[in-house]
């Protein structure tokens, strides 16, 4: 891992722990090597770094909308922490091939199946495009639920609510072998991502009941 990546993750970790009473559970479920997709709910701009900084055992990549890269300084910073530009105008394929390259080399990618931030923190249905990535890469899939980010900085707000409790919660790998035996088509992709969203919903229920 490069120096900028480590520095960025350390600074982010200190920020989250200081201002959001940040915690992580289920880290033992995250493989330390091999192709890996970490699929999480998405309700806040705080979500991508929250998941990434939770995993210290290996570097992670994630997708960010390409407009964030237009500023040369911001673009350089985002690339240094392994952000992959996503062109929403071309749909999921805007960053698809780059993500596949990372996975084919045994890397770990963080993705958000809902496609965009939930307006109120409730789980939305996952997009078939993420299911296609799962189907074609056959990477291990770890479900993840972020609690509290919708309260800290919900969609449409620019000023965070500090001292909000936030946690990242990883579940066991999702077995998709039966779905992967089905035909290579959109319906199959949707079935796979629906199963992952069901697992995320299960983690959410467990976390909120504690």
C-alpha positions in Angstrom: 0.0 0.0 0.0 1.3 3.5 -0.9 2.2 6.1 1.7 -0.7 8.4 0.8 -3.2 5.6 1.0 -2.0 4.7 4.6 -2.0 8.4 5.7 -5.4 9.0 4.3 -6.9 6.0 6.0 -5.2 6.9 9.3 -6.5 10.5 9.3 -10.0 9.3 8.3 -10.0 6.7 11.1 -9.1 9.4 13.7 -11.8 11.7 12.3 -14.5 9.0 12.5 -13.6 7.8 15.9 -13.4 11.3 17.3 -16.6 12.7 15.9 -18.8 9.7 15.3 -17.9 7.2 18.1 -17.0 4.9 15.2 -16.9 1.1 15.7 -16.6 -2.1 13.6 -18.0 -5.5 14.0 -17.7 -8.8 12.1 -14.2 -8.0 10.7 -13.4 -11.7 11.1 -15.7 -12.3 8.2 -13.5 -10.3 5.8 -11.0 -12.6 3.9 -7.4 -11.3 4.1 -6.6 -12.3 0.5 -8.4 -13.3 -2.7 -10.9 -11.5 -5.0 -13.5 -9.8 -2.8 -16.6 -7.7 -3.2 -17.8 -5.9 -0.1 -21.4 -4.8 -0.7 -23.0 -2.3 1.6 -26.0 -0.1 2.1 -25.6 3.5 1.1 -27.2 6.5 2.8 -24.4 9.1 3.1 -21.2 10.5 1.6 -19.5 9.2 4.7 -20.1 5.5 3.7 -17.2 4.8 1.2 -14.4 5.8 3.6 -16.2 4.3 6.6 -16.1 0.8 5.0 -12.6 1.3 3.6 -11.0 2.4 6.8 -12.6 -0.5 8.7 -10.3 -3.0 6.9 -6.7 -2.7 7.8 -5.6 -6.2 6.7 -5.6 -5.3 2.9 -6.0 -2.4 0.5 -9.5 -1.7 -0.9 -10.8 0.1 -4.0 -14.2 1.8 -4.4 -16.0 3.7 -7.1 -16.7 7.4 -7.1 -18.6 9.5 -9.6 -16.3 10.9 -12.3 -17.3 14.5 -11.7 -15.3 14.4 -8.5 -12.1 13.9 -10.5 -12.5 17.1 -12.6 -10.4 19.1 -10.1 -6.8 17.9 -10.6 -6.0 18.1 -6.9 -9.1 16.2 -5.8 -8.6 13.7 -8.6 -5.1 13.0 -7.6 -6.2 12.5 -4.0 -9.0 10.2 -4.9 -6.8 8.1 -7.1 -4.2 7.8 -4.3 -6.8 6.2 -2.0 -7.9 3.8 -4.8 -11.1 5.5 -6.0 -12.2 4.4 -9.5 -14.1 7.0 -11.6 -17.7 6.0 -12.4 -19.4 7.6 -15.3 -23.1 7.6 -14.4 -24.0 8.6 -17.9 -22.9 5.2 -19.2 -24.5 3.3 -16.4 -22.6 0.8 -14.2 -20.1 0.1 -17.1 -18.6 3.5 -16.5 -16.1 1.9 -14.1 -16.9 -1.7 -14.7 -13.8 -2.8 -16.6 -11.4 -1.2 -14.1 -13.2 -2.9 -11.2 -13.0 -6.3 -13.0 -9.2 -5.7 -13.4 -8.9 -5.2 -9.7 -10.9 -8.3 -8.9 -9.1 -10.4 -11.5 -5.8 -9.6 -9.7 -7.2 -10.7 -6.3 -8.1 -7.2 -5.1 -10.9 -6.1 -2.8 -13.6 -3.7 -4.1 -16.3 -1.8 -2.1 -19.5 -1.3 -3.9 -23.0 -0.1 -3.1 -25.7 -2.2 -4.8 -28.4 0.4 -4.3 -26.6 2.6 -6.8 -27.2 5.9 -5.1 -27.7 7.1 -1.5 -31.0 6.3 0.1 -33.0 9.4 0.8 -34.1 8.3 4.3 -31.7 5.5 5.2 -34.1 2.7 4.3 -32.7 -0.1 2.2 -33.5 0.2 -1.6 -33.5 -2.6 -4.1 -30.1 -3.5 -5.5 -29.2 -2.9 -9.1 -28.7 -5.8 -11.5 -25.4 -4.2 -12.7 -23.7 -5.1 -9.4 -25.2 -8.6 -9.7 -23.5 -8.9 -13.1 -20.2 -8.0 -11.6 -20.7 -10.7 -9.0 -21.7 -13.3 -11.6 -18.8 -12.5 -13.9 -16.0 -12.1 -11.3 -17.1 -14.9 -9.0 -15.4 -13.0 -6.2 -16.2 -13.7 -2.6 -19.1 -11.5 -1.5 -19.3 -10.0 2.0 -22.5 -8.1 3.0 -22.0 -5.0 5.1 -24.4 -2.7 6.9 -23.5 0.8 7.9 -25.5 2.1 10.9 -25.8 5.8 11.7 -24.4 7.4 8.6 -27.9 8.6 7.5 -28.1 10.5 10.8 -24.6 11.9 10.5 -24.9 13.3 7.0 -28.1 12.3 5.1 -28.6 12.9 1.4 -29.3 16.5 0.6 -27.4 17.9 3.7 -23.9 19.5 3.6 -23.2 19.9 7.3 -22.7 16.7 9.3 -24.2 16.1 12.7 -21.2 15.4 14.9 -21.1 12.9 17.8 -23.6 10.7 16.0 -22.8 7.0 16.6 -21.7 5.2 13.5 -20.7 1.6 13.0 -19.7 -0.7 10.1 -20.9 -4.3 10.4 -19.7 -7.2 8.2 -21.6 -10.4 7.8 -20.5 -13.9 6.7 -19.8 -14.5 3.0 -22.9 -15.0 0.9 -23.2 -18.4 -0.8 -24.3 -17.8 -4.4 -23.3 -21.1 -6.0 -26.9 -22.1 -6.8 -27.5 -18.8 -8.6 -24.2 -18.9 -10.4 -25.5 -22.2 -12.0 -28.3 -20.3 -13.7 -28.1 -18.7 -17.2 -26.0 -15.6 -17.7 -28.8 -13.1 -18.0 -30.2 -10.0 -16.2 -32.7 -12.0 -14.2 -29.9 -14.1 -12.7 -28.0 -10.9 -11.9 -31.0 -9.5 -10.1 -31.5 -12.7 -8.1 -27.9 -12.6 -6.9 -28.0 -8.9 -5.8 -31.4 -9.4 -4.2 -29.9 -12.2 -2.0 -27.1 -9.9 -0.9 -29.6 -7.1 0.0 -31.6 -9.6 2.0 -28.4 -10.4 4.0 -27.7 -6.7 4.5 -31.3 -6.4 5.8 -30.6 -9.2 8.2 -27.5 -7.5 9.6 -29.5 -4.3 9.9 -32.2 -6.1 11.9 -29.6 -7.7 14.2 -27.6 -4.4 14.7 -30.7 -2.4 15.5 -31.9 -5.0 18.0 -28.7 -4.8 20.1 
